[in-house]
Amino acid sequence: MRKCLALAIFMGAFFSSLSAHAQAPIKLSSLQVQLWPEYDQPSMLVIYDLKLPDDTRLPISLTLRLPKDANLVAVALQAADGSLLNADYQGPAKGDSGQSISIQIATAAIYHIEYYEPLTKAGDERRFSYVWAGDYAVDDLAISIRMPLDATNVSSDPSMEASLGPDGTPYLRKDFGALAAESQVPLQLTYTKTSDSLTASRKDLQPSEPLGAATAGRVMLSNYLPYIVGMLGLALIIGGSVYFWQSSRGRVMARERRHRRALEREDRPGSEVYCHQCGTRAHPGDRFCRVCGTRLRQPE
């Protein structure tokens, strides 16, 4: 009896623990939010890099809310080599207050989301409002802003720490630490910019390393020069052969035409004219006899 009771208690505790673990609320171990104003479009590029705790039971579905006017462009997961792979997701589903996407997470990795949102412009002044809606609890939330090089009069609420990136790009950053679910984080950004130039304009793009003959993906003319010369030589040989064949054929056809015209003249009705004085046969076109000089009588 005691053994049965102990077994029942153990099984009840086991299934209760399993059920509690299965129903545990989803939490993010880290969330990095990046805001890139006027980077490659005249709007705000918003980037999420999020990660789940290592002990999260997978697979799960993660739902994130996006602003109503957001234009989603990428949902990906980061591979071991740092490259981004397309992730399985559904949406965006539009509602009255915004949009939402559901990401099917089956791999413990950093998930990457990108979307664009309009900036508010008034002359040279730009304004943007961002809100982390608090979809999930976060152990560490950080927000950074990559500012355009020609931005001035930059201000943010809350205030953020200014720094420079390795390439001299100005950044604003603030670490908000741990947040509970439904804890919203609003942010207001204002700056002045006198031009409409974009950070990722063509003139600013530089190769990541010096270009050389061994650069992967680079097409070097010297690598293909033997093939080009060979193709040109073959084209010249074919072109010369065609030219000589056409020339010889044209000469033969010209001789055939001349011979045919001569035969036609000889076979033309009325071409047999004889001198009435000496009886000599006249050639086509003759008006006088070639022997006695008598004027020929032309047939009527």
C-alpha positions in Angstrom: 0.0 0.0 0.0 2.8 2.4 0.9 4.6 1.6 -2.3 1.5 2.4 -4.4 1.0 5.6 -2.5 4.6 6.7 -3.0 4.4 5.8 -6.7 1.3 7.9 -7.1 2.8 10.8 -5.3 5.9 10.6 -7.5 3.9 10.4 -10.7 1.8 13.3 -9.7 4.8 15.4 -8.9 6.4 14.4 -12.1 3.5 15.3 -14.3 2.8 18.5 -12.4 6.4 19.6 -12.9 6.3 18.6 -16.6 3.0 20.5 -17.1 4.4 23.6 -15.2 7.5 23.5 -17.3 5.5 23.2 -20.6 3.3 26.1 -19.7 6.2 28.4 -18.5 5.9 31.8 -20.2 8.2 32.6 -23.1 11.1 34.9 -22.2 13.9 36.5 -24.3 17.4 36.2 -22.9 18.5 39.2 -25.0 17.0 41.7 -27.4 19.2 44.2 -29.4 17.2 46.9 -31.2 19.0 48.9 -33.8 17.6 52.1 -35.4 19.2 53.2 -38.7 17.7 56.5 -39.9 18.1 57.2 -43.7 20.4 54.3 -44.2 19.5 53.0 -47.6 16.0 54.4 -47.8 14.6 57.8 -46.7 13.0 56.2 -43.7 13.9 54.3 -40.5 15.3 50.8 -40.7 14.5 48.9 -37.5 16.5 45.8 -36.7 15.8 43.2 -34.0 18.3 40.6 -32.9 16.7 38.4 -30.3 17.7 35.2 -28.5 15.8 32.7 -26.3 17.3 31.3 -23.1 19.4 28.1 -23.7 17.0 26.0 -21.6 13.9 26.9 -23.7 12.0 23.8 -24.9 11.8 24.0 -28.7 10.0 24.2 -31.0 7.9 27.2 -30.1 6.0 30.0 -31.9 7.1 33.5 -31.0 4.7 36.4 -31.8 5.9 40.0 -32.2 3.8 43.1 -32.7 4.9 45.6 -35.3 3.7 49.1 -36.0 0.8 49.6 -38.4 2.8 51.4 -41.0 5.8 49.0 -40.8 7.1 47.4 -44.0 8.6 44.0 -43.1 11.6 43.0 -45.3 13.4 40.2 -43.5 12.9 37.4 -40.9 16.1 35.3 -40.6 18.2 33.2 -38.2 21.9 33.5 -37.8 23.9 30.4 -38.7 27.1 29.3 -36.9 29.3 31.1 -39.5 27.4 34.4 -39.0 25.4 34.3 -42.2 21.7 34.8 -42.2 19.2 32.1 -43.3 15.5 32.6 -44.1 13.4 31.7 -41.0 10.0 30.1 -41.0 7.3 32.6 -40.1 3.7 33.6 -40.7 2.3 37.1 -41.4 2.4 40.0 -41.1 -1.2 39.8 -39.9 -2.9 43.2 -39.9 -5.2 44.3 -37.1 -6.8 47.5 -35.9 -3.9 48.7 -33.9 -0.9 47.2 -35.9 0.6 44.1 -37.3 2.0 40.9 -35.9 4.3 38.1 -37.1 4.6 34.6 -35.7 8.1 33.1 -36.0 8.4 29.3 -35.8 11.6 28.8 -33.7 13.0 25.3 -33.9 16.7 26.1 -33.5 18.6 27.7 -30.7 20.0 30.7 -32.6 19.8 34.5 -32.8 16.8 35.6 -34.8 17.0 38.7 -37.0 14.0 40.8 -38.0 14.1 44.0 -40.2 11.4 46.4 -41.2 11.1 50.0 -42.4 9.0 52.7 -40.8 8.4 56.3 -42.1 10.2 59.3 -40.6 8.3 62.5 -39.8 9.9 65.4 -41.7 9.3 69.1 -41.3 11.8 71.0 -43.4 15.3 69.9 -42.2 14.0 68.4 -39.0 13.4 64.7 -38.6 11.4 63.0 -35.9 10.8 59.3 -35.1 9.0 57.5 -32.3 9.8 54.0 -31.3 8.1 51.7 -28.8 9.1 48.3 -27.6 5.6 46.9 -26.9 6.7 44.5 -24.2 5.5 41.3 -26.0 7.8 39.2 -23.7 9.9 39.5 -20.7 13.6 40.3 -21.6 16.7 39.6 -19.5 18.6 42.3 -21.3 17.2 44.9 -23.7 19.5 47.4 -25.4 18.7 50.0 -28.1 21.3 51.7 -30.4 20.9 54.3 -33.1 23.2 54.6 -36.0 23.1 58.3 -36.9 23.8 59.8 -40.4 27.2 61.6 -40.6 25.6 64.9 -41.5 23.0 64.8 -38.7 23.1 67.7 -36.3 21.1 68.9 -33.2 20.5 65.3 -32.2 18.4 64.7 -29.1 16.6 61.6 -27.7 14.2 60.9 -24.9 15.3 59.1 -22.8 18.9 60.4 -23.2 21.4 58.0 -24.7 25.2 57.6 -24.5 27.0 58.9 -27.6 29.9 57.0 -29.1 31.7 56.5 -32.4 31.9 53.2 -34.3 35.1 51.7 -35.8 34.4 53.5 -39.1 33.7 56.9 -37.4 29.9 56.5 -37.6 28.2 58.3 -34.6 26.0 56.0 -32.4 23.6 56.5 -29.5 23.1 53.6 -27.1 21.2 52.8 -24.0 21.0 49.5 -22.1 17.6 49.1 -20.4 18.5 45.8 -18.6 15.8 43.3 -17.6 12.2 44.1 -18.3 9.0 42.2 -17.4 6.4 41.2 -20.0 4.1 44.1 -21.1 6.7 46.7 -19.9 6.8 49.2 -22.7 9.9 51.2 -23.7 9.1 54.4 -25.6 11.9 56.4 -27.4 11.8 59.7 -29.1 14.5 60.8 -31.6 14.9 64.3 -33.1 17.7 65.5 -35.4 18.4 68.0 -38.2 19.6 67.1 -41.6 20.0 69.5 -44.5 20.3 67.0 -47.3 18.4 63.9 -48.5 21.6 61.8 -49.0 21.6 58.3 -47.6 24.3 56.6 -45.5 24.6 53.7 -47.9 25.0 55.7 -51.0 27.2 54.3 -53.8 30.0 56.8 -53.3 30.4 55.6 -49.7 30.7 51.9 -50.6 34.2 50.5 -50.3 35.7 47.0 -50.7 36.2 45.2 -47.5 39.7 44.2 -48.6 42.1 45.2 -51.4 41.0 43.8 -54.8 43.4 41.5 -56.6 43.6 38.6 -59.0 42.8 36.2 -56.1 39.7 38.1 -54.9 36.8 35.7 -54.9 34.1 36.6 -57.5 36.3 39.1 -59.3 36.5 38.8 -63.1 40.0 39.4 -64.5 40.4 40.1 -68.2 43.8 38.4 -68.2 42.1 35.1 -67.0 40.0 35.0 -70.1 42.4 36.6 -72.7 43.5 33.3 -74.3 39.8 32.3 -74.8 39.0 35.7 -76.3 41.9 35.5 -78.7 40.9 32.0 -79.7 37.3 33.1 -80.3 38.5 36.0 -82.4 40.7 33.8 -84.5 38.0 31.3 -85.1 35.6 34.1 -86.0 38.1 35.5 -88.6 38.6 32.0 -90.1 34.9 31.5 -90.5 34.3 35.0 -91.8 37.1 34.6 -94.4 35.8 31.3 -95.6 32.3 32.7 -96.0 33.7 35.7 -97.8 35.7 33.7 -100.3 32.8 31.3 -100.9 30.4 34.1 -101.5 32.9 35.8 -103.9 33.5 32.7 -106.0 29.8 31.9 -106.1 29.1 35.5 -107.2 31.6 35.2 -110.1 30.1 31.9 -111.3 26.6 33.4 -111.1 27.8 36.5 -113.1 29.2 34.3 -115.9 26.1 32.2 -116.0 24.0 35.4 -116.3 26.1 36.8 -119.2 25.9 33.4 -121.0 22.2 33.2 -120.5 21.6 36.8 -121.8 23.7 35.9 -124.9 21.7 32.8 -125.6 18.5 34.8 -125.2 19.6 37.4 -127.7 20.5 34.7 -130.2 17.1 32.9 -129.7 15.1 36.0 -129.9 12.5 36.0 -132.7 13.6 38.0 -135.8 17.3 37.9 -134.9 18.2 35.9 -138.1 18.8 38.7 -140.7 20.6 38.0 -143.9 22.2 40.4 -146.4 19.9 40.5 -149.5 23.0 41.4 -151.6 25.5 38.7 -150.6 23.5 36.4 -148.3 25.8 36.8 -145.3 24.1 36.3 -141.9 24.0 39.4 -139.8 24.8 39.6 -136.1 22.2 41.0 -133.7 22.2 44.8 -133.8 23.9 45.1 -137.2 22.6 47.7 -139.6 25.0 47.1 -142.4 26.5 43.8 -143.8 29.9 43.0 -142.4 31.0 41.6 -145.8 29.7 43.9 -148.6 28.5 46.9 -146.6 25.0 46.8 -148.0 22.4 48.3 -145.7 20.5 45.5 -144.2 16.7 45.2 -144.4 15.3 44.9 -140.9 12.4 42.6 -140.5 9.1 44.3 -139.9 
